[in-house]
Amino acid sequence: MKAYAFDYVRAATLVEALSLLERAGEGGKLIAGGQSLVPALNLRLLAPQILIDIAQLPELRGITSDDTHIHLGAGTRHAELATSALVGQHVPLLQTAIRHVAHAAIRNRGTLGGNLAHADPASELPACMIALEATMLVVGPKGERRIDAIDFFKGLYETALEADDILVRISIARSPAETRVHFNELARRAGDYAMAGLAMVMHGTQPQGLRIRPVFFGIGDRPTLASHAARCLEQAADPMAGLAAAQQALSQDLSPQEDLQADADTRMQLARVLLKRGLTDLLAQGRG
Ligand SMILES: Cc1cc2nc3c(=O)[nH]c(=O)nc-3n(C[C@H](O)[C@H](O)[C@H](O)COP(=O)(O)OP(=O)(O)OC[C@H]3O[C@@H](n4cnc5c(N)ncnc54)[C@H](O)[C@@H]3O)c2cc1C
């Protein structure tokens, strides 16, 4: 199948892109790397009248850092994230996760902003953003606003973005040296979307006062912070002693779906296995 006919325009600046989007109304659609949008067009799941290309916008480019945060332009390609020294130094979780995103050809064109705006529930980077407590800078006709990652993902392919918004930048606090991170996913083949995955961050060094953020993806309609499970780990005398309770508590945190890849019980079991592997890895990092 091929896409329905559409017009195409490449915006040169953010202001121009916003104005084109406003003028196009409901018929307008942004395109960045096209790695999710073009397959959807070819399957005729979408029929925009005009595509507004934002791949070259200077305002969406660049990876920078200041004293407290690292800032990632929404137009940063996956391959750029994977090789950035700043990302490797300050948010290593992203570089571990990116290796699981699709294949090299897709990582060469796909962008961080497009990935987050697409909000596939099995996608790796949205879960990382919640685990890392990222903030999204969004610009729309009424001006700028900042949205915490935990409030950004609203459901299946649904975000807090309005149709005339553009995601411009993602900011993440630089991790202190003692912060430990873990990423793992279970997929049938390398490069496939995950059946279940976990991005996990642990702040602190002493068993008392640890702050743990396990965020699951591929389970349910959006990436999910397992807050009940986290509390069991944080409140135990030693986190490993809280693992069994945390694994049980996952049934309060997660709503696994059934699909062709796995049924709901299997997904819940995979989540328990991932949590155990994640905690074991994080604690081993502390000993290292
Ligand atoms: C074979 C294959 C395998 C894949 N495997 C994976 C995988 O394992 N994990 C994974 O996460 N992804 C996977 N993907 C999807 C892909 O990696 C990302 O979803 C893709 O990179 C999205 O970025 P893009 O720039 O190509 O977005 P586009 O396809 O250009 O756009 C996606 C959506 O985001 C909107 N959009 C884009 N940029 C912005 C912006 N700045 N502000 C607001 N809205 C915006 C578009 O309007 C569109 O709705 C796979 C894709 C393919 C084709």
The ligand as an ORCA input file, in Angstrom:
! r2SCAN-3c Opt
* xyz 0 1
  C      11.513     -1.432     11.748
  C      11.360     -0.442     12.886
  C      11.723     -0.840     14.161
  C      11.600      0.069     15.217
  N      11.960     -0.359     16.467
  C      11.853      0.514     17.500
  C      12.242      0.135     18.809
  O      12.723     -0.976     19.068
  N      12.072      1.046     19.810
  C      11.563      2.299     19.560
  O      11.428      3.083     20.493
  N      11.217      2.680     18.340
  C      11.348      1.832     17.297
  N      10.974      2.231     16.057
  C      10.397      3.583     15.875
  C      11.423      4.642     15.754
  O      12.633      4.436     16.367
  C      10.970      5.933     16.436
  O       9.667      5.964     16.800
  C      11.278      7.016     15.518
  O      12.649      7.227     15.588
  C      10.525      8.316     15.774
  O      11.307      9.414     15.449
  P      11.169     10.146     14.058
  O      12.027     11.348     14.146
  O      11.419      9.220     12.950
  O       9.625     10.597     14.115
  P       8.577     10.749     12.930
  O       8.261      9.411     12.373
  O       8.997     11.811     11.988
  O       7.329     11.292     13.776
  C       6.684     10.475     14.735
  C       5.534     11.270     15.370
  O       6.049     12.309     16.186
  C       5.596     13.597     15.740
  N       6.743     14.475     15.952
  C       8.001     14.306     15.488
  N       8.818     15.240     16.003
  C       8.058     16.034     16.817
  C       8.327     17.174     17.635
  N       9.568     17.692     17.774
  N       7.301     17.742     18.315
  C       6.046     17.234     18.225
  N       5.729     16.143     17.482
  C       6.730     15.555     16.782
  C       5.173     13.394     14.292
  O       4.170     14.325     13.909
  C       4.635     11.979     14.348
  O       3.325     11.977     14.877
  C      11.096      1.378     14.987
  C      10.753      1.771     13.675
  C      10.870      0.866     12.635
  C      10.494      1.339     11.258
*
